[in-house]
Amino acid sequence: MLQEYTVIRSLEDINEVVKKGAIGTILMVFKDDVNHYEVEFMNNEKSLGIYTVSENQIVNIPKT
């Protein structure tokens, strides 16, 4: 399970705005359904929006 404020990358197109490879930050982990997250996706410091995604749609970006 991923944690809040984890930086992630989308593994697939989420919608017509958020495409595969988009970078986002987990804002909320749904307590009743640990496989879903509220994520804000960004592009060049501009928000693409906040979307609910499932764990199989995203991957953690490890800190370097």
C-alpha positions in Angstrom: 0.0 0.0 0.0 1.3 3.5 -0.9 1.3 6.4 1.6 0.0 9.9 1.4 2.5 12.4 -0.2 4.1 9.6 -2.2 5.2 10.8 -5.7 3.9 8.4 -8.4 3.9 7.9 -12.1 0.8 6.8 -14.1 1.2 3.4 -15.8 -1.6 4.2 -18.3 -3.8 7.0 -19.5 -6.1 8.1 -16.7 -8.2 10.3 -18.9 -7.8 12.6 -21.9 -5.7 15.1 -19.8 -3.6 12.7 -17.7 -1.6 10.4 -19.9 0.7 7.5 -19.3 3.9 8.6 -17.6 2.3 11.6 -15.8 3.7 12.5 -12.4 1.5 13.0 -9.4 1.3 13.1 -5.6 -1.0 11.0 -3.5 -3.2 13.3 -1.5 -5.4 10.7 0.2 -5.5 7.0 0.7 -9.1 5.7 1.0 -9.3 3.9 4.3 -12.2 1.7 3.3 -10.6 0.7 0.1 -6.8 0.7 0.4 -6.4 0.0 -3.4 -7.7 3.5 -4.4 -6.0 6.9 -4.0 -6.8 10.6 -4.6 -3.9 11.9 -6.7 -3.0 15.4 -8.0 -1.2 15.1 -11.3 1.1 17.9 -12.4 2.9 19.1 -15.5 5.5 21.9 -15.4 4.2 23.1 -12.0 0.6 23.3 -13.3 -2.1 21.0 -11.9 -3.7 18.7 -14.4 -6.4 17.9 -11.8 -7.2 15.6 -8.9 -8.4 12.1 -9.7 -9.2 8.9 -8.0 -7.0 6.1 -9.3 -6.5 2.4 -8.4 -3.2 1.0 -7.3 -2.7 -0.9 -10.6 -2.8 2.4 -12.5 0.2 4.0 -10.7 3.7 3.2 -9.5 5.9 4.7 -6.8 8.8 6.8 -7.9 11.7 6.0 -5.6 13.6 8.8 -3.9 17.1 9.2 -5.2 
